[in-house]
Amino acid sequence: MATVKATITLTSSDLTSDALSLTHNQTMTLTQGGITRYSVTGTASGAATTLYTGNDQAGPVYMWIKNTDATATDYVYIFVDNTDDTVVLQLKGGEAGWLPLNDAATYKCWVATAETVIEYGIFA
């Protein structure tokens, strides 16, 4: 077992009349995970890359994903592979996200521009 700590901090002094200062720490005991870089070629959900296959792990399962592209309009779309292909996360160039997954669902991604490189990892 390994301990992984995720921290998200939101701060702003000029978004609202009150200063914004939020930090969330989550410490998890996990058995596996790691980060890899991958060049995504599919530009539609029908040609998507599988990031996590449902029931590969017993929960909890988490995904770290970053769109490494410098162009803001080179989006990465993460979706649940079901009859609706519901997009659950859209990242413009340079954005990243930490996503708790439904361990029974399959998650895939496609990109606005072929060969967009993502950095991602599945942790369980």
C-alpha positions, -999 to 999 in steps of 0.1 A, spaced: 0 0 0 12 35 -8 0 69 4 -8 95 -22 -18 130 -13 -37 153 -36 -41 190 -29 -62 215 -47 -59 252 -38 -81 280 -51 -72 316 -44 -82 350 -56 -82 385 -42 -103 401 -69 -130 376 -81 -156 387 -55 -158 413 -28 -144 388 -4 -110 371 -9 -112 335 -21 -89 310 -3 -98 273 -4 -76 243 0 -86 207 -1 -62 179 9 -70 143 3 -48 115 15 -54 81 -1 -41 47 5 -37 31 -29 -21 0 -44 -11 12 -78 -8 41 -101 16 61 -122 18 89 -148 24 84 -186 24 107 -216 3 97 -247 -3 113 -281 -41 111 -288 -50 108 -324 -88 104 -323 -108 135 -331 -142 122 -324 -158 99 -298 -159 70 -323 -121 71 -325 -114 77 -289 -86 64 -267 -95 43 -237 -81 57 -204 -98 33 -180 -118 2 -186 -147 -3 -162 -142 -28 -134 -104 -30 -140 -100 -20 -104 -120 -22 -73 -128 13 -61 -118 39 -53 -102 49 -86 -89 83 -95 -76 99 -127 -50 126 -131 -50 142 -166 -33 171 -182 -36 186 -216 1 195 -224 -8 215 -255 0 252 -254 -29 262 -277 -60 269 -257 -84 257 -284 -67 222 -286 -93 206 -263 -92 172 -247 -126 157 -241 -130 129 -214 -162 110 -215 -180 80 -201 -183 53 -228 -221 47 -227 -250 52 -250 -248 90 -246 -209 93 -245 -214 120 -219 -184 144 -217 -174 147 -180 -143 169 -184 -132 193 -211 -96 206 -209 -82 234 -230 -45 235 -237 -25 237 -204 -53 227 -181 -53 197 -158 -78 178 -136 -81 153 -108 -112 131 -113 -127 105 -90 -140 78 -113 -170 54 -111 -149 22 -111 -176 3 -130 -176 28 -160 -152 30 -189 -136 64 -196 -122 75 -230 -109 107 -245 -107 123 -279 -91 156 -289 -99 186 -311 -65 184 -328 -49 151 -337 -16 143 -319 -24 163 -288 -3 150 -260 -19 142 -227 -3 133 -194 -24 110 -174 -25 84 -147 -50 60 -131 -47 55 -94 -64 27 -74 
